[in-house]
């Protein structure tokens, strides 16, 4: 039976690869790359290939690439647009498994960060199996997330004693007037929603391109650094054509 690995590779630095990830990479016959369109997006492929060259050394493997479908941002409600995009992505993944692997071979997708955090790959594999169109086994290999890397870079814990953590997206950050958690981790904030975050006294810990040579870090009281954040993010996107960033908003404790 065919087998698929979803291997979490961390946020960019090859040193973030776990021993489990390296062991899995050395079992792979076919690595699948879903390539995104757009200026600079080939950087993500280059980083993956550098990891393979350094660590996948015990077995001969092939690399098969396919175009990653673009999500239509104008395709109606957000949930509907994502479902439509994932269905097209599902068809691409199913086609790769069906036509580019032999029986008893092992394939792998190298997932940025961790496959279980804001990534649809697990659900895509499960939907293919549920449809009964293909038979294969699969295994999830966890990876270091950008959240962990961000805390490491700023030398902070994700939460102080007794505090809660909320993980959300930029799209949903300002949907609630108040957040119960003292620490809000925000991913996928392409529109820079934090500029409208009401608690201007919160501390911001921000990082872009974490674990890569282009890494950018910024921290401070939101009201004091929000303009620097906007400038750095705009300049980075203009320079590279894309940006992946993560940040933590932390409520300040009242002065006793």
N, C-alpha and C positions, 0 to 999 in steps of 0.2 A: 504493500500500500504506500502511496505517496505520503510525504510528511512535509508540513510547512512550519518553519520557525518564524515567529514575530520577535525580533531581537531588539530590545531597547539599547541604544548606543550612546545615550547621554546627550548633552547639549552642544557638543562640538569637539571637545578636547579628547583625543584618543586615550588619554590617561584615565578618563572616566569610564572606560569599558570595564565591566566586571569579569572575573574569571569565568563565571557561568556563560557570559556572552561570548567570550573567546572560545570556550569549549564548543559552544553551539556553532559558531562560525566555521570551525574546523570539521564539522560534519556535513557541510552544505555542498551539494552538487551544482545548484543553480541559484545565483543571487538575482533577485528581481529589483529593478529600479523603475520607479514611476517618476518620470521627469516632468518638472513644472516649466511652463513657458515664462518668459520674462527676463529682463536684463539682470544678470548676476545670479540667477537661480542655479546655474551649473556649479556654483560654489558648493552647494549641498551634496551634489554627486561627487565632487572632487574630495570632499572630506570623507565620505563613505569609502571611496576607493583607497584613500590613504590608510584608513583603518584596516581594510582587507589586506592590503599589501603588507602591512606591518604584522598583522596577527593571524590571518587565515593562511597559514603556511604549510599545513599538514596534509592537504588534499587538493587535487586539481579540481577547479571549478569553472563554470561558465557564468557570464554576466548577460542578462537579457533585459533590455530596456523597452519601455512603452510610454507613450504620452499620458500624463496624468490629466484627466478631464478638468477643465476649468469650471469653477462654480459661477453661475450667472447671478451676479449680485442684484440684478433687476428682475429676478424671476418670482416676484410676489413675496408673500410672507417668508420670514427667515427659515422657519422649520420646514416649510414646503420646498424652498430652494435647496436646503441641505439634503433633504431626502432625495430629491431629484438628482443632485450631484453624486450622492453616495450610490445610487442605483447605477449610474453610468460608470462609476469607479468599480463597483462590484462586477460589472460585466467585463471590464478590463482584467481584473484580478482572476476571475474564473477562466477567462480565455488563456491567460498565461499558465495557470496550473494545468489546464486541460491539454494545451498544445506544446508547451515548452518543457515538460517534464516527462520522463519515462516512469513506468511503475517501479516502485521501490526506491525512487530517488528522493532526495531531500532538497527542498527549496527554502529560501529565506527572504524576508523583507526586513531591511534595517530601518528601524523606527526611531525617529528623532526623539530623544528624551525617553519616555516610558510608554509602552503600548496601551497601558490602562488609563492614561491621563489625557483627556481631550484628543483622542485619536480614534478614528472609526474602524481601524483594521480588524480588531477582534470581532466586532459586530458584522463586518463584511464577510469574514470567513464563516461565521455562524449562520448567516443568511444563505450562503452558497450551500452549506451542508443541509440546512433545513429544507431547501428546495429539492433536494435529492438528485441534483444534476451531476454531482461529482462525489467521489468518496476519497477522503484523505484524513490523516491525523494531523493535529497541530499542537504546538507547544508555545507558551508565552515565556519569554525571558525578560525579566524586569530590568529597567535601566535607571541610572541617575537622572533625576528630572532637573529642569531649569530652576525649579523652586529651591531644590537643595543646593545647586550651584550658586544661586543668588545669595542665599544665607551664608554660604562659605566665603564668597567674595567680600561681603560686607562684614564678615566676622560677627554675625548676630545669630541668636537662636530664632527659630520660626515663631515661637511664642514664649512669653515670659511666664513665670509660675502661675498656674491656675487660670491662664487665659485661653480663649478659644481661637481657632483659625477658621476662616472662611476662604474657600477657593472658588473664584468666579471668573467671568470673562469681562472684557471691556464693555461689551454690548449690554451686560446686565448690571454693571457697577452702580449706576445711578437710578435703577428702577425702584430701589427702596430708599426712603428718606433717612432711615437709620439702620445701622447694621449692629446685630447683637455681638458679633465677634470683635475682639479688640485688634485682631490682625487679619487684614484682608489681602489675600494673594490674588493678583490679577494677571490673567493670561489673555493672549489674542486681542490686544487693545490696539487695533490698527487706527482707530479714529481718535485716539488719545482722550478717552473719556475722563481721565483723572483731572483734566483741566476744569471740569465742571463739578468735581467732587466737593460737597458742601463743607466738610471739616477741613478748613485750611490750616488748622494747627497740627494735623496729623503729620507724622514723620514718613517720608518717602524713601524707600530703598529700591533703586531702579538699576537694571542691567540690560544691555543690548549685546547681541552676538556672544553670549556667555560661552566661555571656554574656547574661543577662537582668537586669532591674531587681531581681529577688529573689535575686541571687547571694549565696551564703554560702561562706566559705572558712575552713579550719581546718588547722593543721599543728602538729606536735610529736611527741615520743616517745609511742608508742601508750599505754603505761601511764599517762601523765600526762594525755592528752586524750580518752581513750575515753569518759569520762562526759560531757564537753562535746559530743562528737560525738553521743552518744545523745540528749542533751537538745535540741540544735539540730535534729537530724533529726526528732524527735518533734514539736517545736513547729512546724516548717515544714510537716509533713504535716497536722497539725491545722488550721493556718491556711489552706492552699491546697487540701487534699484529695488531693494527690499530690506526689511528688517524683521528680526525676531527678538522680542523683548519681553521682560517680565518685571513685575514690581510688587512690593509689599507696602501697604498703607497701614500704619500702626498708630492707634490712639495714644496720645500722651497721657501719662498718669497725672492726676491732679496733684499740685504741690501741697504738701501737708504743713 
